Amino acid sequence: MDALDCERGYAARGFFAVAGVDEVGRGPLAGPVVCAAVILPLDEAARIAGIDDSKKLSRKRREELAALIRERARAYAVEEVSAEVIDRINILQATRLCMKRAVEALDPPADMVLTDGNMTLDIALPQHSIVKGDALVASIGAASILAKVYRDALMRTYAERYPAYGFERNAGYGTAAHIAAIREVGICPIHRKTFVTKFWDGRRNG
């Protein structure tokens, strides 16, 4: 997967700045959705070995790879969309907005965009969605790694501010302990209200 076959195929068709785009955090009860866009170099000397779907990698390996991606990428960008916006426009539209922002923040810009899953973005660039792209396309896998490392670190910071929920362990996902905490003390400002209606009684914590 890290051989850049897909990106090199597009380069042969005249697209020399292929951006892979992925998201992390569509499912959690709390925190933002985070998206990254990455344009990897195509030369073999700069290739980053070991890129894969971020969920398949250990935290240590993700952080090592994220540092290499930030160092060697031709361009990368990480964006987030808040819980408040997710509640207002829904998680699908928030993810599309987040991906769009990440693509538009690339400098130098992309000339082709590859997204993970089945996601069409409101951009002028040519684009293509690839199911399981984070495990099949190096630039999408790189984006998934950057997004997850960024979001996990952010949720650890939120854990210090809102210690009742164990964000450092669950990253905002709906574990049994997280749901029990919501039932006990209510929600905090980074919770997605539209995601917790089944077990939230209206109380707020912070």
C-alpha positions in Angstrom: 0.0 0.0 0.0 2.8 2.4 0.8 4.3 2.0 -2.7 2.3 5.0 -4.0 0.9 3.0 -6.9 -2.4 5.0 -7.0 -0.7 8.4 -6.8 1.8 7.4 -9.5 -1.0 6.2 -11.7 -2.6 9.7 -11.5 0.8 11.3 -12.1 1.0 9.3 -15.4 -2.3 11.0 -16.3 -1.1 14.5 -15.6 -2.0 14.9 -11.9 1.2 15.6 -10.0 -0.3 16.8 -6.7 -2.7 14.1 -5.5 -4.1 14.8 -2.1 -5.4 12.0 0.1 -8.2 13.1 2.5 -9.6 11.2 5.6 -11.5 11.9 8.7 -11.5 10.8 12.3 -14.3 11.2 14.8 -17.6 10.7 13.0 -18.9 8.4 15.7 -17.9 9.8 19.1 -20.4 11.4 21.5 -18.0 14.3 22.2 -15.3 16.4 20.5 -14.9 17.6 17.0 -14.6 15.7 13.7 -11.1 16.1 12.4 -10.0 15.8 8.8 -6.5 15.8 7.2 -5.3 16.2 3.6 -1.9 15.1 2.6 0.1 15.4 -0.7 3.0 12.9 -0.5 6.2 13.1 -2.5 6.4 10.6 -5.3 10.2 10.1 -5.3 11.3 6.8 -3.8 13.9 8.4 -1.6 11.2 10.3 0.3 8.8 7.3 0.6 7.5 6.7 4.1 7.3 2.9 4.8 4.6 1.5 7.0 1.7 3.9 6.2 -1.6 2.1 6.8 -5.1 2.7 8.1 -4.5 4.5 11.4 -6.8 2.1 13.3 -4.4 -0.8 12.5 -1.4 0.9 14.1 -0.3 1.3 17.7 -0.3 4.8 19.2 3.5 4.8 19.2 3.8 3.9 15.6 1.1 6.4 14.5 3.0 9.2 16.3 6.3 8.1 14.6 4.6 8.1 11.2 2.8 11.4 11.8 6.2 13.0 12.5 7.6 11.6 9.2 4.5 12.6 7.3 4.7 16.2 8.6 8.5 16.3 7.7 8.3 14.8 4.2 4.9 15.6 2.8 4.8 18.1 0.0 1.8 19.6 1.7 -0.5 18.7 4.6 -3.4 20.3 6.5 -5.5 19.3 9.5 -8.9 20.9 10.2 -11.6 20.4 12.8 -15.3 21.1 13.0 -16.8 21.5 16.5 -19.6 19.6 18.2 -21.7 22.7 18.0 -21.5 22.8 14.2 -22.1 19.0 14.1 -25.3 19.5 16.0 -26.4 22.3 13.7 -25.7 20.7 10.3 -25.3 17.0 11.1 -22.2 14.8 11.1 -22.2 14.0 7.4 -22.3 17.6 6.4 -19.8 18.6 9.1 -17.4 15.9 7.8 -17.8 17.2 4.2 -17.1 20.7 5.4 -14.1 19.6 7.4 -12.6 17.7 4.4 -13.2 20.7 2.1 -11.4 23.0 4.6 -8.4 20.6 4.7 -8.2 20.5 1.0 -8.4 24.2 0.6 -5.7 24.8 3.3 -3.1 22.8 1.3 -0.1 24.9 0.2 0.9 24.1 -2.5 -2.6 23.1 -3.6 -3.7 19.8 -4.9 -4.8 19.1 -8.5 -6.6 15.8 -7.6 -8.4 14.8 -4.4 -8.9 11.2 -3.2 -11.3 10.7 -0.3 -11.8 7.7 1.9 -15.2 6.0 1.8 -18.0 7.4 -0.3 -17.7 11.2 0.2 -18.3 13.9 -2.4 -16.8 17.3 -1.6 -18.0 20.8 -2.6 -14.7 21.6 -4.4 -13.8 22.6 -8.0 -11.0 20.0 -8.2 -11.4 16.5 -9.7 -12.1 14.0 -7.0 -12.6 10.3 -6.5 -13.8 8.3 -3.5 -12.2 5.0 -2.6 -13.9 2.5 -0.2 -11.3 1.5 2.4 -9.0 4.0 0.9 -7.1 4.5 4.2 -5.8 0.9 3.8 -5.3 1.0 0.0 -3.9 4.5 -0.9 -0.8 5.8 0.8 -1.9 9.5 0.8 -5.3 8.6 2.3 -3.6 6.4 4.9 -1.3 9.3 5.8 -4.2 11.6 6.2 -5.9 9.1 8.5 -2.8 9.0 10.7 -2.4 12.8 10.9 -6.1 13.2 11.8 -6.1 10.5 14.4 -2.9 11.7 16.1 -4.2 15.2 16.2 -7.6 14.3 17.5 -6.3 11.9 20.2 -4.0 14.6 21.5 -6.8 17.1 21.5 -9.1 14.7 23.5 -6.4 14.1 26.0 -6.3 17.9 26.5 -10.0 18.0 27.0 -9.7 15.1 29.5 -7.8 17.5 31.8 -10.5 20.1 31.5 -13.4 17.7 31.9 -12.1 14.7 33.9 -15.4 13.0 34.6 -15.6 11.3 31.1 -12.3 9.6 30.6 -11.7 11.3 27.3 -8.0 10.2 27.5 -9.1 6.6 27.3 -12.2 6.7 25.0 -11.5 9.8 22.8 -15.1 10.7 23.2 -16.6 7.4 22.0 -19.6 6.0 23.7 -18.1 3.5 26.0 -20.1 2.2 28.9 -18.1 4.3 31.4 -18.6 7.4 29.3 -22.3 6.9 29.0 -22.5 6.2 32.8 -20.7 9.5 33.4 -23.2 11.4 31.2 -26.1 9.9 33.2 -24.4 10.8 36.5 -23.2 14.4 35.9 -24.7 15.5 32.5 -22.8 16.7 29.5 -19.9 19.1 29.0 -19.5 21.8 26.4 -17.8 19.5 23.8 -20.6 16.9 23.8 -22.7 16.5 20.7 -26.2 17.0 22.0 -27.8 15.2 19.0 -25.7 12.1 19.8 -26.7 11.8 23.5 -30.4 12.2 23.5 -31.1 8.6 24.6 -29.2 8.9 27.9 -28.9 12.7 28.7 -31.4 14.2 31.1 -30.6 17.8 30.3 -28.0 18.4 33.0 -24.8 20.2 32.1 -21.4 19.9 33.6 -19.3 22.9 33.0 
